[in-house]
């Protein structure tokens, strides 16, 4: 039986990163952004919030009737969407394809921003963090070289049963946090 996934999309002024699963267990963060983008304006946040509202309404209009309205999460600028359901279902995938145009400009801007900030030193620090997490039996993959995104995944010799909110993950994260490069946000569930 397939377990439901949690979709967490968060706009931090300029939005969400790529739609690629990261996380483990039954809770998957599909796309997220935390913190504020420097130099962003209040109107950018309002535009992002409106895009999230439009996306949620569109998802419901296209058959995902339980898709919730966005909410304000502590520590996030702007609104976030949370969806507890099967994000890999054909119905969800079809609705997302029809509604993605509301969020795609913000996703693209966030990807450009992440790519611009990824220096060789930053990539090496993220790689060191992932290596440390694997040493603590957390199936952390090396960062994506295009944007530095870290994901849980299939790592030979490590069971893929730990999610970012599990105590085992949080313990390993605390032990490995010193490996992260300066300026990388980590709220105890690892950097995004």
C-alpha positions as CSV (number, residue, x, y, z in Angstrom):
1,X,0.0,0.0,0.0
2,X,1.4,3.4,-1.0
3,X,1.8,5.8,1.9
4,X,0.6,9.4,1.3
5,X,3.2,12.1,0.8
6,X,3.2,15.6,2.1
7,X,3.7,18.3,-0.4
8,X,5.2,21.4,1.1
9,X,5.6,24.4,-1.2
10,X,6.8,27.6,0.4
11,X,7.4,31.0,-1.1
12,X,10.1,32.9,0.7
13,X,9.6,36.1,-1.3
14,X,10.8,34.4,-4.5
15,X,9.3,31.0,-4.1
16,X,10.0,27.4,-4.5
17,X,12.9,25.3,-5.8
18,X,12.6,22.5,-8.4
19,X,9.8,20.0,-8.0
20,X,11.9,17.0,-7.2
21,X,11.3,14.8,-4.2
22,X,13.5,15.0,-1.2
23,X,13.0,13.5,2.1
24,X,12.2,10.0,3.2
25,X,9.5,7.9,4.8
26,X,6.0,9.0,4.3
27,X,6.7,12.8,4.4
28,X,8.3,14.2,1.3
29,X,9.1,17.9,0.7
30,X,8.6,18.3,-3.0
31,X,9.6,21.9,-3.2
32,X,10.4,24.4,-0.6
33,X,12.1,27.6,0.2
34,X,12.9,29.1,3.6
35,X,14.2,32.4,4.5
36,X,14.1,35.7,2.7
37,X,15.6,36.6,-0.6
38,X,17.8,39.7,-0.2
39,X,16.5,42.8,-1.9
40,X,12.9,41.4,-2.3
41,X,10.0,43.8,-1.8
42,X,6.7,43.4,-0.1
43,X,5.0,43.4,-3.5
44,X,7.1,40.3,-4.4
45,X,5.7,38.5,-1.4
46,X,2.2,39.6,-2.3
47,X,2.7,38.3,-5.8
48,X,4.0,35.0,-4.5
49,X,1.1,34.7,-2.1
50,X,-1.4,35.4,-4.9
51,X,0.3,32.8,-7.1
52,X,-0.1,30.2,-4.3
53,X,-3.8,31.1,-3.8
54,X,-4.3,30.8,-7.6
55,X,-2.4,27.5,-7.7
56,X,-4.5,26.0,-4.8
57,X,-7.8,27.1,-6.4
58,X,-6.6,25.7,-9.8
59,X,-5.7,22.3,-8.2
60,X,-9.2,22.0,-6.8
61,X,-10.7,23.1,-10.0
62,X,-8.8,20.3,-11.8
63,X,-9.9,17.5,-9.5
64,X,-7.7,17.6,-6.4
65,X,-10.6,18.5,-4.2
66,X,-8.7,18.2,-0.9
67,X,-6.0,20.6,-1.9
68,X,-5.8,23.2,0.9
69,X,-5.5,26.9,0.8
70,X,-2.0,28.3,1.6
71,X,-1.1,29.0,5.2
72,X,1.5,31.2,7.0
73,X,4.2,28.9,8.6
74,X,6.4,30.2,11.4
75,X,9.8,31.3,10.1
76,X,8.6,31.6,6.5
77,X,8.0,34.8,4.6
78,X,4.9,34.6,2.5
79,X,2.5,31.7,2.4
80,X,3.1,28.0,2.1
81,X,1.1,25.1,0.7
82,X,0.9,21.8,2.5
83,X,-0.8,18.8,0.8
84,X,-1.1,15.4,2.5
85,X,-1.9,13.1,-0.3
86,X,-0.4,11.1,-3.1
87,X,1.6,13.6,-5.2
88,X,2.5,10.8,-7.7
89,X,-1.1,9.9,-8.5
90,X,-2.2,10.6,-12.1
91,X,-4.9,13.0,-10.9
92,X,-2.4,15.1,-9.0
93,X,0.1,15.0,-11.8
94,X,-2.5,16.1,-14.3
95,X,-3.8,19.0,-12.1
96,X,-0.2,20.1,-11.3
97,X,0.6,20.2,-15.1
98,X,-2.5,22.4,-15.6
99,X,-1.8,24.7,-12.7
100,X,2.0,25.0,-12.7
101,X,1.9,28.2,-14.8
102,X,0.9,30.1,-11.6
103,X,4.1,29.1,-9.8
104,X,6.6,28.5,-12.6
105,X,7.9,32.0,-12.8
106,X,8.6,32.0,-9.1
107,X,10.2,28.5,-9.3
108,X,12.4,29.7,-12.1
109,X,13.5,32.8,-10.2
110,X,14.4,30.7,-7.1
111,X,16.4,28.2,-9.3
112,X,18.4,31.1,-10.8
113,X,19.1,32.5,-7.4
114,X,20.2,29.2,-6.0
115,X,22.5,28.5,-9.0
116,X,24.0,32.0,-8.7
117,X,24.8,31.4,-5.0
118,X,26.4,28.0,-5.5
119,X,30.2,28.5,-5.3
120,X,32.7,25.6,-5.4
121,X,33.3,26.1,-1.7
122,X,29.6,26.0,-0.9
123,X,29.2,22.8,-3.0
124,X,32.1,21.2,-1.1
125,X,30.7,22.1,2.3
126,X,27.3,20.6,1.3
127,X,29.1,17.5,0.0
128,X,30.9,17.2,3.3
129,X,27.6,17.5,5.2
130,X,26.0,14.7,3.0
131,X,29.0,12.5,3.6
132,X,28.8,13.1,7.4
133,X,25.1,12.2,7.3
134,X,25.8,9.0,5.5
135,X,28.4,8.2,8.2
136,X,25.5,8.6,10.7
137,X,23.4,6.1,8.7
138,X,21.2,8.7,7.1
139,X,20.7,8.1,3.3
140,X,21.7,11.6,2.2
141,X,22.7,11.9,-1.4
142,X,25.5,14.3,-2.5
143,X,24.2,17.7,-3.4
144,X,22.9,18.5,-6.9
145,X,25.8,20.2,-8.6
146,X,23.5,22.6,-10.4
147,X,21.8,24.1,-7.4
148,X,23.2,22.4,-4.2
149,X,19.9,20.8,-3.4
150,X,20.2,18.0,-0.8
151,X,17.9,14.9,-0.9
152,X,17.4,11.7,0.9
153,X,17.6,8.7,-1.4
154,X,18.8,5.2,-2.1
155,X,22.3,4.8,-0.7
156,X,23.9,1.3,-0.8
157,X,24.1,-0.1,2.7
158,X,21.8,2.4,4.4
159,X,18.1,1.8,4.9
160,X,15.9,4.4,3.3
161,X,13.4,4.6,6.2
162,X,14.3,7.9,7.9
163,X,12.5,11.1,7.1
164,X,13.7,14.6,7.9
165,X,11.5,14.9,11.0
166,X,12.7,11.6,12.6
167,X,14.8,11.8,15.7
168,X,17.6,9.8,14.0
169,X,17.8,12.4,11.2
170,X,17.8,15.3,13.7
171,X,20.5,13.7,15.8
172,X,22.7,13.2,12.7
173,X,22.0,16.7,11.5
174,X,23.1,18.1,14.8
175,X,26.3,16.1,14.6
176,X,27.0,17.2,11.0
177,X,25.8,20.8,11.0
178,X,29.4,22.0,11.5
179,X,30.2,20.8,8.0
180,X,27.7,23.2,6.4
181,X,29.1,26.2,4.7
182,X,28.3,29.6,6.2
183,X,24.9,31.0,5.5
184,X,23.2,27.7,4.8
185,X,19.9,27.6,6.7
186,X,19.2,24.6,8.8
187,X,16.2,24.4,11.1
188,X,17.0,20.9,12.5
189,X,15.6,19.2,9.4
190,X,18.7,19.7,7.4
191,X,19.3,22.3,4.7
192,X,16.9,22.4,1.8
